[in-house]
Amino acid sequence: RERFDFGGRDVASWFPRHMAKGLRQMRLALRRADCLVERSHIPLSGRNPALQEALGIRPHVLVLNKMDLADPRRQPVSAGAGPGWGQRCCHRQRDSPVPVPLQVVPMVARLVADGPRYHRAESSEHNILVIGVPNVGKSSLINSLRRLHLKKGKATAVGGEPGITKAVLSRIQVCEKPLMYLVDTPGVLPPRLADVETGMKLALCGAIHDHLVGEDIMADYLLYTLNKQQQFGYVQHYRLGQACDRIESVLKHVALTQGRTQKVKVLTGTGNVNMRMLNYTAAAYEFLRDFRAGRLGRVTLD
């Protein structure tokens, strides 16, 4: 397919109302922040322009997550892209011996030392606001830094789905020298996305609950993207024999080979009959889960 038909879908119903409240809380927390650390799965679509408008006056570190699942042929956009952000980019390359958590604290400390601290110039401690869209690992980053620099256990809840953090929390210490505190924040999406395709990419990375978008349309868009980028790992993974552009054929094969069926009641002239039919929704979820786990190859959606 040369293009994907979204069928006139509207993304307005995909976003919980608590996000507007979260953005207001983050604006209040900004007054105490020396630097912003932003987590993202996708270099472009995974970032929220509303955060740029509201929070763009502080030094900014962009931490790209899931680099082990990204296509090495599609390099991330330069960290300097986009006016006004003033960020540095921090991610782990395949050949780099330095994990992301080891890079964050020194980078933040340098940015804070080199830039103006506004009304906080007299304070020796660093307050860092951790921001990003839902389910990109903000809480996991805080816990990793805390274990690395303080040898302490996790201080904030984490989970594999969006919406675990629903409010701006109190400060969490992650380092002694320099004295550094991080503030976890709820994942915030823009109230209106520029296009449905951006929302679909966010959904594939788990920033939006699958059921709000629909596993069937997400699986179809994923198949379209894989074929468009000539990423045919799904053919080998599911033993399809050849690439396919029809999601129904792929899901039927997945459902048959992995036993994804459901019991349905059929009304006939002689009474009710229980039958087992292929569960295409379960097969679509399996397709999405294999993609997110990297079993279909390394893919960058942008």
N, C-alpha and C positions, 0 to 999 in steps of 0.2 A: 504494500500500500504506500502511495506517495504522501497521503495525509490521513489523519485519524478523525473520525466523525464522533464528536462528543454528544451528539443528539440534543443540542440546545440545553445542556445541563446548567443549572445555576449553583454556584458554590456558596451562596449566602447561608444555607442551612448546615454547612459543615462545621461551623465554629461556635464553641460554647460562649455564653455571655460573660463568664468570669474573666475572659481575656482583657476586656476593656477595663475592668477593675484592676487587673494585674498591671496594666500599663500605667494607670494612675498611681499605683503604689510605687512603681519603679521610678516615676518622675520625682516622687517625694524622696526616695532613697538616693537619687542621684546627687542630692546636695551634700551627702556624706561620702561620695565616691571619689577616689583619686584616679581610677582606671576602670575600663570595661573589658571583660573577657567574654567573647561571643563564641559559642559552640555552633557548628553547622555540619550536616551530612553532605550537603550539595553546595558547590562553590557559589552559585548565583541564586537559583530558585530557593535554596534553603535559608535565605536571609530575609529579614523583615524590614522593608523600607520605613515602616512606622518607627522602628527603633532608631534608625538613622536620624529622623527628624527630631525625635524627642531626646536622644541621648548622645548626639554627635559632637558635643563640645568637650568630651574627655578623651584622653589617650585610649587607644582601642587595640586589643589583641584578638585576632581571629584564629580560633583553633579548629582545624578541619578534622572531623572524626571519621572513623571507618576507612582509613586510607588503605587498609589491607584488602578491602573489597572494591576499590576504585580501579578503573581501567588505566594502566600505566601509560597507554598511548594517548590519553586525553588528560593533559596536565592541568592542574587547577589554574584559574585566572590569577593574574598577578595581584598581590595583596594591596597594591596601590590603586586598583581599579575603583572608580566611583569617587566623585568629589566629596570632600568634607569628612570622610571617615577617619583618615589619619591613622590607620591601624598598621600593625605588623602581622605577618602570617606565621602561624606555628603549626606544623604538622610533621608526622614522622614519615620519611621516605623509606623505601624498602631497604636501601643500603645504609641507612643512618643508624648508628649505635645508640643514639640519644633518644629515649622515649619522650613523648610530649610532656608528662608531668615534670620532668627535669628541666625543661626549657621554660616553662611558664613563669615561675617565680623570678628567676634572674631577668627575664625579658620585661616583666611588669615593673620590677624594681628600677631598671634602667629608664623606662619610659616615665615613671613618676619622678625620678631624680632630674631628668632632662627637661621636663615640662613645668608650666606654672601650676601651682596647687590651689589657686584662688584663695578662699577663706580658710584653708586648712594648712597653710604654710607653717604654722607653729607646731603642728602635731608630728610626732615621729612615727606613728603607726600608719600602715597602708590599708585603706578600705577599698575592696574590689567588688564590683557588681558583676555577677555572672548572668549573661542573658542569652537568648536564642529562642527558636521556635520549639514547640513541644517535642519531647522524646529524643533529644540529641545528646543526652549524657551530661547535662549541667551538674546534677547532683553527684554523678559518678566521678566527675573531674574533681569536685570539692573533696570527696572522700579519698580519692587517690592522692591528692596533694597533702591531705592531713596524715595519711599513713606514711607517706614518703618523708615528710619533714618533721613531724611530731611523733611518729610511731604510735598514733592513736587509731581507734576504731572509727567506723563510719558515724557521721554526725547528722546526716540527712537521708531521708528515704529515697530509694531508687526503684525503678520498675521498667519493664519492657514495653510499656504502652504510654500514650500521652496522658497528661493530666494528673500525674503523681503529686507534683508540687503545685498548689493552688493559691499560694500567697507568698509575699515577700517575707522571708524569715529573718530572725535575728542574726547577728554577725557570728561567723564560725571561724575560729583561729585555725590557720593552716601552716604557719611558719613563725619561728621565734626570732630569727635574724635574717632579714629584717622582720619586724613584727608586722604580720600581715593577716588581715581578716577578709574572708569572702562571704558574700551574701547571695544565697540561692534565690532564684526568682521563678515564677511560673512561666511556662512556655507561652509565648504570645505570637499569634498570627495576625497579619493585617486584616482589618474588618472587611476589606474588599480586595481580592486578588486581581492583578492585571488581566489574567486569563485563566481559563479552566485547566490548561495544560500545566501551569505552575502548581496549581492545587493538586493535580494528579501525581506529579513528581513528589510532592510533600507526602501525599498519602502512601505512595509506594515505600517511602522511607519510614513510615510509621508515625508521622507528625499529626495525622488525622485518623480517628478511629475508622477501621475498615468498613464497618456497617453503615457509617454515615455516607460513604461514597458509593459502596457496592462492590463486593469482591469480584463480581463478573466483569464489570467495566474496567476495574483496575487490572485484572488479569489480561483482558484484551489489549489495554494500552501497553502493558508490559511486553506482551508478545510483539506488538507493533514496534516498540522501541528496540527490542533485541534484534529483530530482523533488519530494522533501519540501520543499526550500527554493525550489522553483520556479526553479531554475537550469537553463535549457534551452539553454545554449550548445552542448551536445553534439549537439543536433538540427541546428543550422546547420553545425557543424564536420564532421559525418559525412554531411550532406545526407540526413537520414532522412525528411523530410517532416512528421513529427509526433513528439511525445514518446511514449516507449514505457516500459512498466513491466516488460517481460520481457527479462532480460539475454541470453537465447539469441538473440533477434531482433537485438539491437544487435550482439552479437559476430559473428553470421553476416554482417551487413552490413559490419562492419569487415573481417572475413576476406576477403570477396568483393572489396571495393573496393580493398584494399591487398595482395592476393595472399598472404595468410597461409595457406599450405597445407603439408601434410606427406605424404611418400610412405609408404604402408602396403602390406603384403603380405597378400593375401586368398587363402585356400586354397579352391579350387573342385574340382569333380569332374574337371576336365581338367588340373589342375595349379595352380601358384601364379601369381597375377596381381598385378602392381604397379599400385596405383591412387593417385591424389592425392585427399586429403580436406582439408576445412577444418580449420585448426589453431586451435581455440578458445582454447587456453592462450596462444598467441602474440597472438591478437586481444585477450585480456583484458589482457596485459601492455602492449599498445599503448594501450589505454583508460586504464590506470593512468599510463603515461608522459605521455600528453597532459594528464591532470589535473594531474600534478606540475609540468608545464612551463607551466601556466596557459592552455593552448589551449582548455580547455572553459569558461573564465570564471573570475572571482575568487570563491573559495569559502572560507568559514570553517567548519570542521567542528563546532566548539562553538557 
